[in-house]
Amino acid sequence: ILVVDDSSVTREMLQSYFAEEGYSVSTAETAEAAETLLSEHEFDLVLLDIRLPGKDGLTLTRELRSRSEVGIILVTGKQDEIDRIIGLECGADEYVSKPFNPRKILARGKNLIRRVRLQRSLHKPVEEPVLRTVGTWQLDTARRVLIKSDKSISQLTEGEFQLLSALLENEGVALTRDQLMDRIKNRTWNATDRTIDVLIGRIRRKLAEDALCPALIITVHGVGYLLSPSPQTDMP
């Protein structure tokens, strides 16, 4: 976590709040000092005062958002609704006004950190080699096709590819339908939406075209789906 505020009292207060929760916290007094730290380290969350000497917090927010998915909470002493709107338009995720409630800013910070970490895990760049093993198949990430053991090809739709990639990148970890929906559609899932289940069914059928391929996509009841490296039955 990075705290950027020209007030030493605010910096120390926020640093103390999050450090007590086990987070590693760095601080900066100016946007320029913050940029140095940001170039040297990867942060999950930036708590940023709007009114900074030199480059202001809104400008830094806009620049950060253009190149990073880091979580941004703007902190200010003003209650001005216009500042809140401008801050969110610049790319901030949250906005809190001084004096702030410690429990509230901790809760917002923790939620945002979880979202940022999840997004990063689901959007990892595809690593070499281009061919990735899925049971007896190989996933060609460049052509977005499955290659059977006999070298025949099964074409994947964009949704099928994104969903299978998300499961593969998180092999052995159950992903919720909401997480998978965010990956393929960049929107939240609701209980009446069958998109994920339909795509899972299609992928399972394609993998099953190779009789030697075990059942790899496992339904985790009450959670979602996971990709298993070995055949299993559905979890209770």
Phi and psi in degrees as GROMACS dihedral restraints (atoms count N, CA, C in turn):
[ dihedral_restraints ]
;  ai    aj    ak    al  type     phi  dphi    fc
    3     4     5     6     1  -119.5    20    10
    4     5     6     7     1   125.3    20    10
    6     7     8     9     1  -105.5    20    10
    7     8     9    10     1   122.9    20    10
    9    10    11    12     1  -120.2    20    10
   10    11    12    13     1   108.9    20    10
   12    13    14    15     1  -158.8    20    10
   13    14    15    16     1   138.2    20    10
   15    16    17    18     1   -79.8    20    10
   16    17    18    19     1    -6.4    20    10
   18    19    20    21     1   -93.3    20    10
   19    20    21    22     1   118.2    20    10
   21    22    23    24     1   -64.3    20    10
   22    23    24    25     1   -32.1    20    10
   24    25    26    27     1   -63.1    20    10
   25    26    27    28     1   -47.1    20    10
   27    28    29    30     1   -65.6    20    10
   28    29    30    31     1   -43.5    20    10
   30    31    32    33     1   -58.1    20    10
   31    32    33    34     1   -48.2    20    10
   33    34    35    36     1   -66.7    20    10
   34    35    36    37     1   -35.9    20    10
   36    37    38    39     1   -65.2    20    10
   37    38    39    40     1   -49.4    20    10
   39    40    41    42     1   -67.0    20    10
   40    41    42    43     1   -38.8    20    10
   42    43    44    45     1   -60.7    20    10
   43    44    45    46     1   -42.0    20    10
   45    46    47    48     1   -65.5    20    10
   46    47    48    49     1   -44.4    20    10
   48    49    50    51     1   -54.2    20    10
   49    50    51    52     1   -52.4    20    10
   51    52    53    54     1   -80.0    20    10
   52    53    54    55     1   -31.7    20    10
   54    55    56    57     1   -64.1    20    10
   55    56    57    58     1   -36.9    20    10
   57    58    59    60     1   -65.9    20    10
   58    59    60    61     1   -20.3    20    10
   60    61    62    63     1   -91.8    20    10
   61    62    63    64     1     3.9    20    10
   63    64    65    66     1    95.2    20    10
   64    65    66    67     1     6.3    20    10
   66    67    68    69     1   -87.5    20    10
   67    68    69    70     1   148.4    20    10
   69    70    71    72     1   -85.6    20    10
   70    71    72    73     1   124.3    20    10
   72    73    74    75     1  -124.1    20    10
   73    74    75    76     1   127.3    20    10
   75    76    77    78     1  -109.5    20    10
   76    77    78    79     1   157.2    20    10
   78    79    80    81     1  -131.6    20    10
   79    80    81    82     1   154.3    20    10
   81    82    83    84     1  -145.2    20    10
   82    83    84    85     1   147.1    20    10
   84    85    86    87     1   -93.4    20    10
   85    86    87    88     1   -23.4    20    10
   87    88    89    90     1  -133.3    20    10
   88    89    90    91     1   164.4    20    10
   90    91    92    93     1   -64.0    20    10
   91    92    93    94     1   -36.4    20    10
   93    94    95    96     1   -64.7    20    10
   94    95    96    97     1   -41.5    20    10
   96    97    98    99     1   -66.9    20    10
   97    98    99   100     1   -36.8    20    10
   99   100   101   102     1   -64.4    20    10
  100   101   102   103     1   -41.3    20    10
  102   103   104   105     1   -62.2    20    10
  103   104   105   106     1   -35.5    20    10
  105   106   107   108     1   -63.1    20    10
  106   107   108   109     1   -46.4    20    10
  108   109   110   111     1   -64.6    20    10
  109   110   111   112     1   -39.7    20    10
  111   112   113   114     1   -66.4    20    10
  112   113   114   115     1   -28.3    20    10
  114   115   116   117     1   -77.8    20    10
  115   116   117   118     1   -18.7    20    10
  117   118   119   120     1  -102.2    20    10
  118   119   120   121     1   -23.0    20    10
  120   121   122   123     1  -137.0    20    10
  121   122   123   124     1   156.0    20    10
  123   124   125   126     1   -99.6    20    10
  124   125   126   127     1   125.3    20    10
  126   127   128   129     1  -111.3    20    10
  127   128   129   130     1   150.0    20    10
  129   130   131   132     1   -89.5    20    10
  130   131   132   133     1   -27.0    20    10
  132   133   134   135     1  -146.3    20    10
  133   134   135   136     1   138.0    20    10
  135   136   137   138     1  -121.6    20    10
  136   137   138   139     1   122.8    20    10
  138   139   140   141     1   -99.3    20    10
  139   140   141   142     1   115.1    20    10
  141   142   143   144     1  -129.0    20    10
  142   143   144   145     1   122.5    20    10
  144   145   146   147     1   -75.2    20    10
  145   146   147   148     1   136.5    20    10
  147   148   149   150     1   -68.5    20    10
  148   149   150   151     1   -42.8    20    10
  150   151   152   153     1   -92.6    20    10
  151   152   153   154     1    89.1    20    10
  153   154   155   156     1  -111.7    20    10
  154   155   156   157     1   150.7    20    10
  156   157   158   159     1   -68.7    20    10
  157   158   159   160     1   141.4    20    10
  159   160   161   162     1    77.8    20    10
  160   161   162   163     1  -129.4    20    10
  162   163   164   165     1   -65.5    20    10
  163   164   165   166     1   128.5    20    10
  165   166   167   168     1   -83.1    20    10
  166   167   168   169     1   169.1    20    10
  168   169   170   171     1   -65.1    20    10
  169   170   171   172     1   -32.7    20    10
  171   172   173   174     1   -66.7    20    10
  172   173   174   175     1   -40.9    20    10
  174   175   176   177     1   -64.7    20    10
  175   176   177   178     1   -43.5    20    10
  177   178   179   180     1   -64.2    20    10
  178   179   180   181     1   -38.0    20    10
  180   181   182   183     1   -60.2    20    10
  181   182   183   184     1   -47.5    20    10
  183   184   185   186     1   -60.9    20    10
  184   185   186   187     1   -43.4    20    10
  186   187   188   189     1   -67.2    20    10
  187   188   189   190     1   -41.4    20    10
  189   190   191   192     1   -62.2    20    10
  190   191   192   193     1   -45.9    20    10
  192   193   194   195     1   -66.7    20    10
  193   194   195   196     1   -26.2    20    10
  195   196   197   198     1   -70.5    20    10
  196   197   198   199     1   -16.9    20    10
  198   199   200   201     1  -132.1    20    10
  199   200   201   202     1     0.3    20    10
  201   202   203   204     1  -148.7    20    10
  202   203   204   205     1   153.3    20    10
  204   205   206   207     1   -98.5    20    10
  205   206   207   208     1    12.4    20    10
  207   208   209   210     1   -55.5    20    10
  208   209   210   211     1   143.8    20    10
  210   211   212   213     1   -72.5    20    10
  211   212   213   214     1   137.1    20    10
  213   214   215   216     1  -128.1    20    10
  214   215   216   217     1   122.3    20    10
  216   217   218   219     1  -115.4    20    10
  217   218   219   220     1   119.4    20    10
  219   220   221   222     1   -84.3    20    10
  220   221   222   223     1   136.4    20    10
  222   223   224   225     1  -121.9    20    10
  223   224   225   226     1   130.1    20    10
  225   226   227   228     1  -150.9    20    10
  226   227   228   229     1   160.2    20    10
  228   229   230   231     1   -89.6    20    10
  229   230   231   232     1    -4.4    20    10
  231   232   233   234     1   -94.9    20    10
  232   233   234   235     1   149.6    20    10
  234   235   236   237     1  -102.2    20    10
  235   236   237   238     1     8.5    20    10
  237   238   239   240     1   -61.4    20    10
  238   239   240   241     1   120.7    20    10
  240   241   242   243     1   -62.4    20    10
  241   242   243   244     1   -33.1    20    10
  243   244   245   246     1   -63.7    20    10
  244   245   246   247     1   -41.8    20    10
  246   247   248   249     1   -60.3    20    10
  247   248   249   250     1   -39.8    20    10
  249   250   251   252     1   -62.1    20    10
  250   251   252   253     1   -46.2    20    10
  252   253   254   255     1   -64.8    20    10
  253   254   255   256     1   -45.0    20    10
  255   256   257   258     1   -61.7    20    10
  256   257   258   259     1   -42.0    20    10
  258   259   260   261     1   -60.6    20    10
  259   260   261   262     1   -43.7    20    10
  261   262   263   264     1   -68.4    20    10
  262   263   264   265     1   -36.8    20    10
  264   265   266   267     1   -66.5    20    10
  265   266   267   268     1   -29.0    20    10
  267   268   269   270     1   -75.4    20    10
  268   269   270   271     1   -13.1    20    10
  270   271   272   273     1   119.5    20    10
  271   272   273   274     1     2.9    20    10
  273   274   275   276     1   -67.3    20    10
  274   275   276   277     1   148.6    20    10
  276   277   278   279     1   -90.6    20    10
  277   278   279   280     1   -34.3    20    10
  279   280   281   282     1  -140.8    20    10
  280   281   282   283     1   167.6    20    10
  282   283   284   285     1  -147.0    20    10
  283   284   285   286     1   124.9    20    10
  285   286   287   288     1  -128.4    20    10
  286   287   288   289     1   147.5    20    10
  288   289   290   291     1  -110.5    20    10
  289   290   291   292     1   142.7    20    10
  291   292   293   294     1   -78.3    20    10
  292   293   294   295     1   145.7    20    10
  294   295   296   297     1   -74.8    20    10
  295   296   297   298     1   138.9    20    10
  297   298   299   300     1  -107.5    20    10
  298   299   300   301     1   155.3    20    10
  300   301   302   303     1   -81.2    20    10
  301   302   303   304     1   123.3    20    10
  303   304   305   306     1   -55.3    20    10
  304   305   306   307     1   -43.8    20    10
  306   307   308   309     1   -64.6    20    10
  307   308   309   310     1   -36.9    20    10
  309   310   311   312     1   -68.2    20    10
  310   311   312   313     1   -45.9    20    10
  312   313   314   315     1   -70.7    20    10
  313   314   315   316     1   -31.8    20    10
  315   316   317   318     1   -64.7    20    10
  316   317   318   319     1   -44.9    20    10
  318   319   320   321     1   -63.2    20    10
  319   320   321   322     1   -44.5    20    10
  321   322   323   324     1   -65.0    20    10
  322   323   324   325     1   -41.1    20    10
  324   325   326   327     1   -63.2    20    10
  325   326   327   328     1   -45.1    20    10
  327   328   329   330     1   -63.2    20    10
  328   329   330   331     1   -44.0    20    10
  330   331   332   333     1   -61.4    20    10
  331   332   333   334     1   -41.2    20    10
  333   334   335   336     1   -69.0    20    10
  334   335   336   337     1   -39.3    20    10
  336   337   338   339     1   -61.7    20    10
  337   338   339   340     1   -42.6    20    10
  339   340   341   342     1   -60.9    20    10
  340   341   342   343     1   -43.3    20    10
  342   343   344   345     1   -64.5    20    10
  343   344   345   346     1   -42.5    20    10
  345   346   347   348     1   -63.8    20    10
  346   347   348   349     1   -44.8    20    10
  348   349   350   351     1   -64.6    20    10
  349   350   351   352     1   -38.0    20    10
  351   352   353   354     1   -65.5    20    10
  352   353   354   355     1   -45.9    20    10
  354   355   356   357     1   -59.0    20    10
  355   356   357   358     1   -41.4    20    10
  357   358   359   360     1   -66.0    20    10
  358   359   360   361     1   -37.7    20    10
  360   361   362   363     1   -69.3    20    10
  361   362   363   364     1   -33.8    20    10
  363   364   365   366     1   -83.1    20    10
  364   365   366   367     1   -16.7    20    10
  366   367   368   369     1  -118.0    20    10
  367   368   369   370     1    30.2    20    10
  369   370   371   372     1   -60.8    20    10
  370   371   372   373     1   139.2    20    10
  372   373   374   375     1   -63.6    20    10
  373   374   375   376     1   144.0    20    10
  375   376   377   378     1   -65.5    20    10
  376   377   378   379     1   128.7    20    10
  378   379   380   381     1   -94.2    20    10
  379   380   381   382     1   154.9    20    10
  381   382   383   384     1   -72.0    20    10
  382   383   384   385     1   148.6    20    10
  384   385   386   387     1   -75.6    20    10
  385   386   387   388     1   161.6    20    10
  387   388   389   390     1   -65.4    20    10
  388   389   390   391     1   -32.4    20    10
  390   391   392   393     1   -85.8    20    10
  391   392   393   394     1   124.7    20    10
  393   394   395   396     1  -121.3    20    10
  394   395   396   397     1   137.1    20    10
  396   397   398   399     1   -79.6    20    10
  397   398   399   400     1   130.4    20    10
  399   400   401   402     1  -130.2    20    10
  400   401   402   403     1    92.9    20    10
  402   403   404   405     1    64.0    20    10
  403   404   405   406     1  -124.8    20    10
  405   406   407   408     1   -90.5    20    10
  406   407   408   409     1     0.5    20    10
  408   409   410   411     1   -98.6    20    10
  409   410   411   412     1   167.1    20    10
  411   412   413   414     1  -124.9    20    10
  412   413   414   415     1   134.9    20    10
  414   415   416   417     1   -95.8    20    10
  415   416   417   418     1   116.0    20    10
  417   418   419   420     1   -88.4    20    10
  418   419   420   421     1   103.9    20    10
  420   421   422   423     1   -73.9    20    10
  421   422   423   424     1   -19.5    20    10
  423   424   425   426     1   -77.6    20    10
  424   425   426   427     1   -46.2    20    10
  426   427   428   429     1   -92.0    20    10
  427   428   429   430     1   -10.7    20    10
  429   430   431   432     1    58.6    20    10
  430   431   432   433     1    50.9    20    10
  432   433   434   435     1  -134.0    20    10
  433   434   435   436     1   157.9    20    10
  435   436   437   438     1   -97.0    20    10
  436   437   438   439     1   134.3    20    10
  438   439   440   441     1  -110.7    20    10
  439   440   441   442     1   119.8    20    10
  441   442   443   444     1   -74.5    20    10
  442   443   444   445     1   163.6    20    10
  444   445   446   447     1   -60.5    20    10
  445   446   447   448     1   -25.6    20    10
  447   448   449   450     1   -91.4    20    10
  448   449   450   451     1    11.6    20    10
  450   451   452   453     1    77.7    20    10
  451   452   453   454     1     2.2    20    10
  453   454   455   456     1   -73.0    20    10
  454   455   456   457     1   159.1    20    10
  456   457   458   459     1  -117.9    20    10
  457   458   459   460     1   140.0    20    10
  459   460   461   462     1  -119.2    20    10
  460   461   462   463     1   115.6    20    10
  462   463   464   465     1   -73.9    20    10
  463   464   465   466     1   140.9    20    10
  465   466   467   468     1  -108.5    20    10
  466   467   468   469     1   141.9    20    10
  468   469   470   471     1   -74.2    20    10
  469   470   471   472     1   168.2    20    10
  471   472   473   474     1   -59.4    20    10
  472   473   474   475     1   -44.0    20    10
  474   475   476   477     1   -64.1    20    10
  475   476   477   478     1   -42.5    20    10
  477   478   479   480     1   -63.4    20    10
  478   479   480   481     1   -42.3    20    10
  480   481   482   483     1   -64.1    20    10
  481   482   483   484     1   -47.0    20    10
  483   484   485   486     1   -63.5    20    10
  484   485   486   487     1   -40.9    20    10
  486   487   488   489     1   -67.0    20    10
  487   488   489   490     1   -47.3    20    10
  489   490   491   492     1   -63.6    20    10
  490   491   492   493     1   -38.2    20    10
  492   493   494   495     1   -63.4    20    10
  493   494   495   496     1   -42.6    20    10
  495   496   497   498     1   -61.6    20    10
  496   497   498   499     1   -43.8    20    10
  498   499   500   501     1   -65.0    20    10
  499   500   501   502     1   -40.1    20    10
  501   502   503   504     1   -67.9    20    10
  502   503   504   505     1   -39.8    20    10
  504   505   506   507     1   -67.8    20    10
  505   506   507   508     1   -21.5    20    10
  507   508   509   510     1  -120.1    20    10
  508   509   510   511     1    39.7    20    10
  510   511   512   513     1   -52.2    20    10
  511   512   513   514     1   130.2    20    10
  513   514   515   516     1    85.6    20    10
  514   515   516   517     1    -3.2    20    10
  516   517   518   519     1  -112.6    20    10
  517   518   519   520     1   128.8    20    10
  519   520   521   522     1   -74.4    20    10
  520   521   522   523     1   125.9    20    10
  522   523   524   525     1  -105.6    20    10
  523   524   525   526     1   139.0    20    10
  525   526   527   528     1   -76.2    20    10
  526   527   528   529     1   163.6    20    10
  528   529   530   531     1   -63.3    20    10
  529   530   531   532     1   -33.2    20    10
  531   532   533   534     1   -64.6    20    10
  532   533   534   535     1   -42.8    20    10
  534   535   536   537     1   -64.5    20    10
  535   536   537   538     1   -41.8    20    10
  537   538   539   540     1   -68.9    20    10
  538   539   540   541     1   -37.9    20    10
  540   541   542   543     1   -64.2    20    10
  541   542   543   544     1   -39.2    20    10
  543   544   545   546     1   -63.3    20    10
  544   545   546   547     1   -34.3    20    10
  546   547   548   549     1   -69.1    20    10
  547   548   549   550     1   -42.6    20    10
  549   550   551   552     1   -92.8    20    10
  550   551   552   553     1   -25.9    20    10
  552   553   554   555     1  -123.4    20    10
  553   554   555   556     1   -10.0    20    10
  555   556   557   558     1    56.6    20    10
  556   557   558   559     1    39.7    20    10
  558   559   560   561     1  -148.7    20    10
  559   560   561   562     1   166.3    20    10
  561   562   563   564     1   -81.6    20    10
  562   563   564   565     1   156.1    20    10
  564   565   566   567     1   -93.7    20    10
  565   566   567   568     1   147.3    20    10
  567   568   569   570     1  -125.2    20    10
  568   569   570   571     1   163.2    20    10
  570   571   572   573     1   -63.0    20    10
  571   572   573   574     1   -20.3    20    10
  573   574   575   576     1   -93.0    20    10
  574   575   576   577     1    -4.2    20    10
  576   577   578   579     1   -87.2    20    10
  577   578   579   580     1   121.1    20    10
  579   580   581   582     1  -102.9    20    10
  580   581   582   583     1    10.2    20    10
  582   583   584   585     1   -53.8    20    10
  583   584   585   586     1   -50.3    20    10
  585   586   587   588     1   -63.1    20    10
  586   587   588   589     1   -44.5    20    10
  588   589   590   591     1   -63.4    20    10
  589   590   591   592     1   -38.5    20    10
  591   592   593   594     1   -64.9    20    10
  592   593   594   595     1   -44.8    20    10
  594   595   596   597     1   -64.7    20    10
  595   596   597   598     1   -40.4    20    10
  597   598   599   600     1   -59.8    20    10
  598   599   600   601     1   -43.9    20    10
  600   601   602   603     1   -59.5    20    10
  601   602   603   604     1   -42.4    20    10
  603   604   605   606     1   -64.0    20    10
  604   605   606   607     1   -44.5    20    10
  606   607   608   609     1   -64.5    20    10
  607   608   609   610     1   -42.9    20    10
  609   610   611   612     1   -58.6    20    10
  610   611   612   613     1   -42.1    20    10
  612   613   614   615     1   -65.8    20    10
  613   614   615   616     1   -38.6    20    10
  615   616   617   618     1   -67.6    20    10
  616   617   618   619     1   -42.1    20    10
  618   619   620   621     1   -64.6    20    10
  619   620   621   622     1   -34.0    20    10
  621   622   623   624     1   -72.8    20    10
  622   623   624   625     1    -9.9    20    10
  624   625   626   627     1   -63.2    20    10
  625   626   627   628     1   -23.2    20    10
  627   628   629   630     1   -97.3    20    10
  628   629   630   631     1   109.9    20    10
  630   631   632   633     1   -61.3    20    10
  631   632   633   634     1   -22.1    20    10
  633   634   635   636     1   -84.4    20    10
  634   635   636   637     1    -9.9    20    10
  636   637   638   639     1   -80.4    20    10
  637   638   639   640     1   125.1    20    10
  639   640   641   642     1   -71.7    20    10
  640   641   642   643     1   165.4    20    10
  642   643   644   645     1   -74.6    20    10
  643   644   645   646     1   105.8    20    10
  645   646   647   648     1   -96.8    20    10
  646   647   648   649     1   -31.9    20    10
  648   649   650   651     1   -87.9    20    10
  649   650   651   652     1   113.5    20    10
  651   652   653   654     1  -104.4    20    10
  652   653   654   655     1   133.8    20    10
  654   655   656   657     1   -82.2    20    10
  655   656   657   658     1   123.0    20    10
  657   658   659   660     1  -104.5    20    10
  658   659   660   661     1   100.5    20    10
  660   661   662   663     1   -58.2    20    10
  661   662   663   664     1   133.6    20    10
  663   664   665   666     1    82.8    20    10
  664   665   666   667     1    -4.3    20    10
  666   667   668   669     1  -124.3    20    10
  667   668   669   670     1   -71.2    20    10
  669   670   671   672     1   170.2    20    10
  670   671   672   673     1  -122.2    20    10
  672   673   674   675     1  -136.6    20    10
  673   674   675   676     1   153.1    20    10
  675   676   677   678     1  -139.3    20    10
  676   677   678   679     1   157.2    20    10
  678   679   680   681     1  -101.5    20    10
  679   680   681   682     1   118.6    20    10
  681   682   683   684     1   -99.3    20    10
  682   683   684   685     1   142.3    20    10
  684   685   686   687     1   -76.0    20    10
  685   686   687   688     1    -8.1    20    10
  687   688   689   690     1  -142.7    20    10
  688   689   690   691     1   156.7    20    10
  690   691   692   693     1   -63.6    20    10
  691   692   693   694     1   135.6    20    10
  693   694   695   696     1  -144.3    20    10
  694   695   696   697     1   168.3    20    10
  696   697   698   699     1   -97.3    20    10
  697   698   699   700     1   167.0    20    10
  699   700   701   702     1   -59.4    20    10
  700   701   702   703     1   140.5    20    10
  702   703   704   705     1   -80.2    20    10
  703   704   705   706     1   147.6    20    10
